[in-house]
Every structure is written in structure tokens, then in C-alpha cells.
Amino acid sequence: MMRNVLIIFLLIICPHLSNAQVSGQVIDEIAAVVGDNIIMQSEIEIEFQQLQKELGKIDDSVKCVILRQKIIERMLLTQAQWDSIPLSEDRVDMELEKRIKYFASQFPGGEKEMESYYGKSIAEIKSSNREKIKQSLLTQEIQGKLMRDVKVTPTDIKKFYNELDRLDSLPYYSAEVELAQLIMIPKVSREAKELAYEKISELRQRILNGENFGTLALLYSDDKLSAQRRGELPYFTRGDMVSEFEAAAYKLKPDSVSKIVETKYGYHILQLIDRKGENISVRHILIRPQIFRSDIALIKTTLDSVLWLIKIDTLTFEEAAKRFSDDESTKSNGGFFSDGQVGSTKIAIDELPKEIFYAIDKLEPGQISEPELITLPTPDRQQAWRVFYVKSLAAPHRANLRDDYQKLQALSLQRKQMQTMQNWITKNKQKYFIQVSDAYKNCDIISEFIKKNN
């Protein structure tokens, strides 16, 4: 993703750098060689297609930009190999596991469906991607080393702003809002927990008496996704599950049924399906304690009390969000949303989800919305009370130092990082053997490599 961001940034601020069409559209051929490292045309095509998804229709000349970035990556990789940058096998394994887990999560059937889709076992997928992961980590290490001391000062940011202003290139920002939320989720009562425990205890006893675990999971489990597969979960390894669930799973003997396990999700019973080293597959039944109407009413009363403390200036909204909000993604930030790229709390209004836009549409800066009962996007469709706080509103405007300092800081840092990288390339490119395919010979953006190496 960071690579794509830099490519997009390069296209925006330097559009003249990719003014040549790439000749040839053959997928499986060598596009370039850097030292002992090869860049295949298929790599460029895959990234080009990904950028099309993100940006819409783009010109074929963007492939020149992609190839340039990949040449730089291979230069970094070659340097890392020459420098013998230390990289533990454990770190490679961890990164490989993380990526496999992510991609498996994109398939409804988890790892099994992923294996079917690729026609390979998980072990084979790992084996075929291990070297790529290792190379990627080495590249990140050497790049991190180069960028470690790259910083921007207030003077740098002001100079960057003045340059954009002089060139009439200041970015234009749509209407923005500084927006915070406070979400309070009803707490489970003791009575509800007792009822759930009784139900899971009864199901466990029925299984011990001979009834089929999978059938009971299908009929009664509150984990509806795994219930459709008779309680079966995809293979997981240590660190993938909450600690209580994981500890119980790794103690299981084949076909045995665990004791009742309590996690933040509710009560579980587990049965081992298979274990391959540290990879384990289990089926489970989950019974969640139910939220009663009285619990929903009680948390609303608590929220009203918190809002009263804000109204009489005993608490600020930010302090209240940090202390009382149940939304983990925003509470540490005082309830404020951020744009996810530069960390700015100013969000483009036209990028807000419709339900949030309508909830705050009539609010003025400093106002808090009325409490609203919402359904959270969780598997159990949990209900919660939510309020919004609008700290500020900004009309559409050209970037300025007062309102857009964080954004300008991020742009300034990106440019300085690119300048640092270009300085490194200029200084070191003669050390590497670089051969570029004739299909890219008209790309101005990589001419510095072509002219002196072809």
C-alpha cells in the first residue's frame, strides 16, 4: 500500500515524468534485471491493475512509473544482500503467517477454500512465497535505514508551502469536519450470564451423552458463520485467537470435548478436529449471554449522565470518550476520527458514510447530537448508544498553513523522502548492473537507468 501511495504521489506532483507509451503487452517476459534480481512483466501488470481499481482508468504509461519503483526496490534488495542485513527466519515465518491469515480471511471457507482456489496446500503456498516475503522484508529494512533520519522541520514545511503557492499548485480540499463519537455498549447482566452458562452446560452434557457436536453447533451456536460449517473453524496458530480460547484448544486430545471456556465473546465448548504442528483446527459452540431491554435502558441512563457532565463543563467530550467510550478505534484519540493517512482529525465531509452525514448534518461546531440507538457491524449485531460531537467545520478551500498543517507536513515529508531516495539512487546506481527491456526504452522516467546501462 505504501508503494502505491508513493506511486500515486509521484504521478500527482510530477505528471511529466511518465509521458511515454510502453511498447508490448506480453505478460510473461523479463522487464528488467538488477544485479541477480529479475523483474517480470507480470509483476508490473498486476500492480497496474491494482492501481486501476484504486484510481479508475489510467494510461499505460503508468507502467513506466511502476517499473521505476521496482528497479529501485531491486537496487535496495541488492544492497541489503551485499550488506548482509540480518533477518531472522522467525521474522520471515511471522510475516508469512500474517499474510496467509489475511488472505485466508478473504475466503468464506477460510484456509480450505483458499487451498482449493489456488490448487495448493497452505504449506505449498507458504513455500512458494517464502523467498518473496524475505526479499520484501530485506527491502523494507534497507529502506528504513535510509529514511530513519529523514525529518521535516517547521521551516521545511513553510518552504514547501511557499513553493506550492508560488507555482499555484496548492491542493484544494473539500468541506471538512472535525468529528468525534462516543459509543456505549450495554453490559451483560449477571442473570443473562447465568442463563447462557446453563445453556452451554446442557449442550456439553448432551455431547458427552453421545449427541453429535456438529449437529448441535448447527442448531444452537451463536457463531452463525462457523455454525453453517457445523462449528468448524479454519486452521489457526498461536496468537490468532483470544488467549482463553487458544489455551483450551491446545490442550485438547483428538475428539475430546473441552471444559466450558469463557471469553469476551461468551461461553464456548471446543472439539479438536486436526493438528499439524502448531496449526490446529477445532469446532466450537458459542453461547452469548443476551442483552435485555433493561440493560439497554440502563446504559442510556449512564450516557445521559455523562452528557450532563459535559454540558456543565465538568468533562470535555474528549475526556468522556477516553473514559467511557466502548469504541476501541476512536476512544484513545478522544473519540475523534482520523483520515488514516496523515493522522489529521479533519475529515472530508463528502467521504463520510451516509448514516454519519445525516446524523451530523444539522449540527453546528460545539454541538453534540442526540443519543441514537444503533446496531454495530459485529457478527452478533450488538446494539449500542452513540452520540457525535462536531468540533469544527471548514468550507472548501485551498490548503493553508493554519488549517492544513498536518497534511502539508505529510506531503513535505513524502517529498523529502523521495528526494533522499533519489540522492541515494544518483550516488549508487553505477554500482549495480541494470538491464531494461526494449519495451521500456522510451520511458523518460527510467532513462537514467537505460542510457547508462543499455
N, C-alpha and C positions, 0 to 999 in steps of 0.2 A: 504493500500500500504506500509506504513512504517513497519507494522508487517512482510509483505512478504520480504521486503528488509533485515530485521534483520535475518529472517529465511535463506535467500539465503546467507547472510554474514556468518552465523554460519556454514552452510554447506561447504562454501569455506575454511574457516580458521580452522575448526575443523571437518573434514570429518570422523574421527574415532568415533565421538560421536553417530552416527546412524548406527551401524553395525549389527542390529538385524532385522529380518523379523517380521512383525506383523502377528499374527495368527488370522484368522477370517476376513471375509469381510462383515459382516452383517451391513447394513446401520443404521437401527433404533434400536440402543441399547445404553445403558449408557456406555461411555468410561471412565469417571472419575467423581468423586464428590469432590468438595472443599467447606467445610462448608455446606451452604444451596444451593450452586450453582452447577448445573449439566452441564457436557459437553457431548453432544450427539455424537455418531459416525458419524452421517450425517454432523455435522459441520466440522469434520476432512476431510471427503470425498470431500466436496465442496471446501475447501481450497487446498487440494491435486490436484484436477482437475484444479484449477486456476493456481497453480504453474506449472503444466504440460504444460499449454498453454504458460506460460512465458519462461520456461526453456527447453521444449521438454520432451522426455521420462526420467522419474526419477524412482528410486527404491521405492518399497513400504515402505522401512524403513524410508523414509522421514516423514511418518505419525507419527513416534515416535517424530521427531523434532516438528511437528505441535502440537501434544498433549502436549508436554512440554511447548510450548509457551502458550497454552490455560490454562494449570494449573496455570502458572504464572499470566495470566490475571485474573483468578478467585480468586487467592490469593489477587491480588491488589483490585479487586472488593469487596471482603470480608472485607479487611482492610478499604476501603472507607466507607462501610456500618457501620462498627464498629465506625469509626471516625466521622460519621455523616457529611461527606463532603457536604457543601451546594451546591445545584444545583437547580436553578430556573426553574419553569415549562416553562417560556418563552424561556429559552435557549433550552430546550428539543424540544419545538414547532418549534423553528427556525431551529434546526438541522434536524428535521423530514421533515419540508417543503423543505429544501435544498436538501435532499436526494430524496424525492418524485419528485421534479422538475427535478433532474438529470436523474433519471430512466425513467421518462415520456418522456424526450427529446430523449431517445434512440428508441422510437417508432414513426414511421412516423405520426401516428394519435394522438400522444400526450396522454393525460390522459385517453381519452375514449378508445383508443386501449389498453392501459395498463390495464384498468379495465377489458376489455374483455379477455385479455391474462390470468390474474390471477383469473378471475371469482369473483372478489370482487370490491366493490366500493372503491374510494380513501379513504373515511372515515374508511372503514373496514381495508384497507391496513395500514393506519396510526395507527389504534387501535392495530392491531396485532404486529406491530413493535415498538410501543412506549417504552415498557419496555426494549427492546434490545438496543434502542438508549440511553435510560437513563443509562443503565449499561455501555455502551461503553464510554459515557461522564464521568461517575464516575471513570472508569479505567484510562482514559486519565488524569483526574485531579490528582489522587494519583501518577501516574507515572511521570507526570510533576513536582510534588512536590519533588519526589525523585531525579529527574535529573536536577532540577533547577540550582544547583551549580556545576554541572559537567562541567569542562572546561579542555582544554589541553593547556599546555604552549609550547613554542619552545623547551624546554628541553624534555618534554614528547614526542614530535614529533620526535626529533632526536633519543631518546632512542628507540622508536618504530621502526624507520627506521633501526637502527643498529641491532635490534633483528631479523628483517626480513632478513637483509643482512647476518647475521651470520648463519641463518637457510637456506640460499639460497632460500628464499620464496618471494623475491621482485616481485611485479606484473609486467607483461610485457605489455607495451602499444603500440598499433599500431601507424602508422604515424598520426600526429595531426596537426591541423591548428588553429591559432587564426584569426577569421574571423568576419568582421563587414559588415553591409549593410546600405545603405541609400535609402529609398523609398520615392518618391514624387508623390502624387496623384493629378491629375488635379482638379482645383477648379471649381465649378459650376458658370457659368456666370449669370449676372442679367437677361439677355434675356431668358436663359433656365429656371430660376425660375419663371419668368412671364408666360411662356408658360405652365409650369406644374400647376401653380395656376389656370390658365384659364381652364385647362382640369378638375381638381378636382372640380372646382366650377360648371362646366357644369354637371358633373356626380351627384353632390349633388342635383342640381336643378331637374334633371331627376328623382331622387329617391323621392324627395318631391312632384313631379308631379304624382307619382304613380308607377313608374317602380320598378322592383324587385331588391333589394340591392344585393342579392346573385348572380343573373344573371349578373349584371354589374361588380361585383367583378371578376367573372369567365372570363369575356371578356376583362377587362381593367386593373385590378390591377397589379402593378409591383412586388408585393409579390407573386411570382408564386406558392410557396408551399401552402399558405393559399388560393390562388385563385382556386386551384384544389378542395378545400372544400367550394367553394362559399364564400370565405372571412373569414371563421370561424377559430378562434384561440383557442388553448386549454385553459382550466381554468388557471387563474393566480391570484396572490395575490399582495398585496402592496410590492413594492421593486423589482418586477420581470421585470417591463418594464421601459423604459425611462420615466422621470418624466412628460413630457408634455402629452404623450400618456396616462399614468396612470391617471393623473388628469382629463382628459376628459372622460375616461372610467367610473370612479366612480361617475361622475355627471349625467350619462345617466339614463333616465327613460325607462321602457320597450318599445321596438320597436321604440324609438326615434332615430333621426339621429343627430350626433354631429355637431358642427361647424367645420370648417377646422382647423386641428391641424398640426402645423409644428414641425418636429423633425429632428434630424441629418440624418434620412433616406429619408426625403422628406415630402410630404403633405398627410395627412390621413383624412378620414371620418370614423366614427365608428357607429355601431348599437349594442345595448345591446341584448344579447341572453338570458342570465340567470345570476342570482346572488344568491349565497348561503353564507350568512355572508360576509366574506372578500374575498371569492373566486368568481371570476367573469369570464364570458365568453362573448366575443364580436366577431362580424365580422367586418372586416375593408377593405377599399380600399386604396391602397398606389399608389401614382403617384410620381415617382422620377424625378427630373429635369435631363435632359440628358446632357451628356458631348459632346461638339462639337469638331471637329478636331482642331479648333483654340485653344481650351483650352488645348488640349494635346500638341500642339506645344509650347504654352506659358510656360507650366511647364517644358518642356525640356530645353528651353532657361534659365529659372531660375536655373535649375540643373547645366547647363554648367557654369553659373556664380559662383555657389558655388564651383564647382570643380576647377575653376580657382583660387579662393581664397585659396583653399587647396594647389594647385600647387605652388603658390608664398609664401607659409608659413604664410599667414595671418590667416588661420584657420587650426586646426588639423582636421583629419577625425572625431575623437570622438566628438569634439566641434560642427562640422557641423551636425552630426547625431542628437545630442541632440537638436539643434536649428531648424533643417529643416526637419528631417525625419517624415513621417506620419505613420511609423510602431510602434505602441504602445508597442509591445512585446520586442523591442530591443532599442528604442531610449534613454530610461533612462540609459541604460548601454553603452552609447556611440556608439550604433549600433552593439555591439558585441553579438554574440550568446553565450549561456552558455549550459553546459551539463545537466542542470535541476536537478541534484542530489547534487553535492558539490559546485555548483556555479562557477566552473572553466570555463574560456573562451577558453580553449584548447579543441577542438572537434576532435574526431576520424574521419579521412577523409573517411574511409570506411562506416561511418554511415550517411554521408551527402546524401540528396536527389540527384538523378541523375542530375537534371537540375542545381543544385548549383555546383555540382562537375565539370560538363562540363564548367560552366561559369568561374570557377577559376583555371581550370587545368593548364593553361599556365602562370599563374601569379607568380611572384617572391615576396618575402617579401618586403613590402613597396609599392607595386603597387596597382593601382585601375583599375577595369575593365571598359570597355566602357559602357556608358548608354544603357540599354536594356528595351524595352517596353514589359511589362508583363501583364498578366491577373491575378488579385488577386482571391483567392479562396473564394470569397464572393457570396452571393445569386445573386447579380446583375452583377457578372463577371466584376467588375470595372477594368479599365486599369490604369497602373502606370509605372513610370520610376524607374529603380533600378540600383544601382552600388554596387560592392563589394570591400572591402579593405582587403588585406591579410597582417596582421601584422607580423606573424612569421609562420615558418614551422618546424616541428620536425620529424625526422626519427623514425622508430620503435626503441624502447629502453626499457631497464629495468628502473623501477622507480628510480629517484634520487631526492635529496632534492632541487636542483636548479630548475629543470624543472617541478616537480610534487608536489610542497609543498602543494597546496590546496587539492589535492587528498589524500596525506599522512595524512594531518591534519584531513580530514573527516574519514579516516579509523582508525586513532588513537582515535578520539573521539568516534566512534562506539564501539571500543574495551573497552574504559574506561567506557562507559555507560553499556556495558554488564557486566563488572567486578563489577560495582556499584550495578547492579541488582542482580548478583549472591551473592554478600556480603549480600544484604538485604534478599535474599531467605535463605541463610545459617543461618542467625541470627534469622529469624522469622518463618521458616517452621514448627517448632514444635507447634506453636500456633494454627495451622489450622488442622481440620480433613480432611485428603486427602485419598480417596479410588480410586484405579486404577483397571480397568478391567483386568481379566486374559489374555485377548488378547494382552496386552502390557507388560506382566511380564518379557519378555526377552529384553526389550529396555534399553540398558545401560544408555542412555541419561536421563532417568527419574528414574533410580534406587535409587537415593537419596530420592525420594518420596515413592517408592514401599517398600524398605527394612524396613523403619521405620514406615510405616503406614498400611502394609498389612500382 
